[in-house]
């Protein structure tokens, strides 16, 4: 009886603590979400009308609507949030937008939407749009970079992966028993497990792991991805002035270091950040300037957890699940974390 009393008191304490943390997290989230200004001056003459904005974007690209805890565990790029950033920048009457991005890619729908958001912003404001990466600009990340006037990269960064991936699934050939444990699930089959990796998707139960996919289904999936791939290649060809045949035969879906990317016409210059700012100032003939930069506000839980590096190994799985059954433009390198 004493044991149960102590157990219930302890349980009650932890439940109350959890509720308290959740309430605080919600308050922090909405206080950050409704801040009017997310861009602040970080350098230059405050009275200058030559405004350069350095917009920092990090992570995979996908849709996420007001999930209070998503950004607590990992960075991601949400088209809706970027649209709100650009709406704020319209009021500043900026001259140059530098998108400082590190992204392995994302889902096709979110990537296409984000590309259109940048394209419309540039069209309506006549702002010079540059993309810059210090680490990785691949797949869907590179897709949206094609909307820029110029693309830059720092030494050692990785660029490319002009390709499209579809969902993968397992086919358990003639299962004979299933067992569920505390930590995992076990499946025994008569003829082993076959793994199918394709590039598209159809049929209501297409990803049923207990039936073999039909040839026409796999062919249909392939055609979907081929269509998206052809759109991707066409965008790169048009905006980077590269022949389609050269992209498909010579560049392919490989990733390249910054020097190789320049030699393949994927970027314009290999520069560090400070040299890039000097480049922008000279190219636009600015006598003076000021730089605005966005700062990402973490929620309470995010601020606490971000102090512990080892928590990141748990967060990656949450991102990966969003891509397991999606057609995406995401570099395969990212899946090494899954």
N, C-alpha and C positions, 0 to 999 in steps of 0.2 A: 504493500500500500504506500509506503514511504517512497519507494522507487518511482511509482506512477505519479505521485505528487510532484516530485523533483523533475521528472521528465516533462510533465505538462507545463510547469512553470518555466522551464528552460525553453520549451517549444514556443510558449507564448511570448517570451522575451524576444526570440529570434524573429517570430512573425511580426511583432510590433516594430522591431528594428528595420525589417525589410520594408514594411509599409511606410515607415518614416523616410527611408532612403528614396523610395519610389516617388513620394510626394515632393521631396526636395528636388529630385531629378526633373519632375514635370515643371516645377516652378522655374528652375534654371533653364530648362529647354525653351519655355515660352518667353522668358525674359530675354534670351538671346535671339529667339526667332523674330521678335518684334522690334528689334533695334532698327532705327531708321537708317543709320549709316554703317555699312560694313566695310567701306573703303576709307583709309586714312592716309594723309600725307606722310611719306617716309623720307623724302629727299627733295632738294631743290628750292627754288624761290617760291614762297607762298603766294606772291602776287602775280606769278607768271600765268599766262593764258594758254601756254603750250603744255597741255596735260597729257602725261603718259601714264597709263594704268597697267600695273603688273598684277594680273589675275592668276593666283596660284590654284591649280587643280591637281588632285592626286587620287589615284585609285581606279577601279573598274567603272565602266559606265552602265548604269541601269536605272530603271524607274523605281522610285520608292516614295510613297506618299505619307509623310508625317509619321514615320515610325520613330517613336521616342528614343529607342535604344540602339538603332542601327548604327548611327555615327559614334556611339560610345565605344565601339569595339574596333572599327576599321574605317578608313577613309574611302569615300566613293564619290562618283560624279553623277549628280541627278539633274537631268535637263530642266526640270521645273525650277530648281534652285538657281541654275545658271541664268535662266530667263529673268528671275528676280534681280540677280546681279546686274544684268545688262539694262534692265529698266531703271535701276538706280544710276547707272553710268550715263544714260541719256540726259539726265538732269545736270550732270557735270560738264557737258559739252566738251568731251575729251577729243584729242587729236589722234592719239595712237593707243591701241589696245594690244598689249603683249600677253598672250595666254601662255603662262609658264606651267607646262603640263607634264606629268609623268603618269602614263596609263598603259596597261597591257591590252586594253580594248574593252569590249562590253557586248551587250545584246544588240541585235540588229535594229530593233525598233527604237531603242533609246539612242543609239549612235546616229541613226538617220535623223531623228528629231533634233538632236543637239547640233548636227551639221547645219540643218535648216535654220535653227535659231541664230547661229553665228552668221550665216549667209544673209539673213534678213536684217540683222543688226547692222552689218557692214553696208548693205544696200540703202537702208533708210538714213543712216547717219553719215555716210561717206568717210568713216573712220578707217585709218590704216590698220590692218589686222595682221599681226605676226604671231606665229606659234614657236615655242622654244621648249626644248627638253634637256634635262640634265641627267636623266637615267634611261627611261624607256618611253618610246612613242611608237607603239605597235598596233597593228590590226585596227580595231575600231578607233583607237587613239589617233592613228595616222589618217584614218578616214575623215574624221572631223577637221584635221589639220589641213586638208585639201581646200578648205574654205578660205584659208589665209592668203594674203598677198605674198608672203614669204615664210619659209620654215627654216629654223636654226636649231643647232644642237651643240652641246658641249662635248669636249673630247671624251671618248669612252662610252658615250650613251649608245643605246641600241634602237634602231629604227627599221621599220618595214612590216613584215608579216602581212602582205597584201593577199589575204585569203579569208575563207569563211569556213567555220566548223559547225557541224550539226551535232545533235545529241547522240550519245553512245548508250548502249544497254547490253545486259547480259541475257543470254538464252540458256536456260538450264535444261539440257536434253534429257527428257524422260525422268523427272524427279521421282524418287521412291520414298523419301522421308524428309520431314521438316522438324527442326527442334529449335526452341527459343531458350536462350540462357540470359543471365543477368547482363552480361557484357556484349553478347553478340548472337547472331542467328546462324544456324548450321543447316545446310541443304545437301542431301546426298542424291546423286543422280546415277542412272544406269549407264549412260553414255557420255558422262563428263559435262563440262561447262564450255560453251562456245561464246566468244565475245565478238560483237559486231560493232564496227566503227564506220559510220556512214556520214554523209554530208547533206542531210535534209529531213523531212517529216510528214506523215499522213496516217490514215486509218485510225479509227477510234481506239482500238486496243493495240496499236502498233508496238508499244513498248512493253507489252506483256512478256515477262521473262520466261514464261512457260510454254511459249509457242515459237516456232521458227518463222521469221519474217519471210514473206513471199518476195520473189524476185521483182515483181512489178512495184511493190511497196518501197524496196530499197532504191529502185530506179527513180521512182517518184521523188523520194527524199533527195536523191542526188540532183535532180533537175531543179528543185527549189533552191538548193545551195548554189548551183551553177548560175542561176538567174541573178542571185544576190551578188555572187562573185563578179559576174560580168558588169553589173552596175558599179561595183567598187572599182574595178579596173578602169572603167570608162571615166569615172570621176578623177582618178589619179592621172589618166592620160590627158584629159582636158585641162586640168588645173596646173599640172606640172610639165605640160608640153612634152610628154613621152609617148612614143608609139605604143599602141596596145600590144602589138606582137612582141615588142621588146620587153614589156612588163611581164607577159605570160611566159616567154621563152627564156629570158635572161634574169629578170628580177625574181619572179615567182613569189612564193609565200615565205621565203627565207627572211631572217632579220640580219641587219648589217650594223657594223660600228659606224661612227659618225663620218670617218673618212671614206669608207666604202659607200655609205649612203649618198655622200656628195658626188662621188664618181658615177653613181647611178642616177643622179639628178633628183633624188628624193628630198634633199634639203638644199638650201642655197649657200649656207656658210657654216663652218665649224668655229664657234666662238664661245668664250666664257661669258657669264652674265654681265660683268662690268664692260667688257668689250662690246657686247651687244647693245648696251645702253648708249655707248659712244657712237656706235654705228647708226642707231636710230636718230640720234640728235643731228648727226652730220647729214644723213639722207634726207631729213625733213627740214634742214636749215633752221634749226631752233637756236636763237640767241640765248634764250634762257628756257627753263622748264621746271616742272615739278612732277614728282612721281607719287601716284596713289597706289596702295596695295591693300588687298583684302586679308583679313585675319580670321581664321576659323576659331570659333568659340566652342569649347567642349562643354558638355553638361557636367554636372557634379560627379556622376558615376564615371564618365569618360575621363575627367581630370584625375580622379583617383586611380583608375585602372591604367591610365597611360604611363604611370610611374613604374609599372612592372612590365618589363620586356617580355617575360615568358608567357603573358596572357595572350600575346599575338598568335601563338600556335593554335589557340582555340577559336579565335575569331575568323581565321581563313576559311574554316569549314562552312561558316554561315554564308560567305560570299560564294563559295564553290557550288553550294546547293542551288543557287539562283541560276547557274549556268548548266547544270547537269542535263536538263531536258529542254534546253533552249537552243535555237539556232543563234549562233553568236559569231562575232568577229573579235575573238579573244585569242591572244597568242598562247600557244601550248605551254610556253615557259611558265605562265602563271599557275597552271595546274600542278606544277611540282610542289606547290604549297598545300595542295588538297590532300 
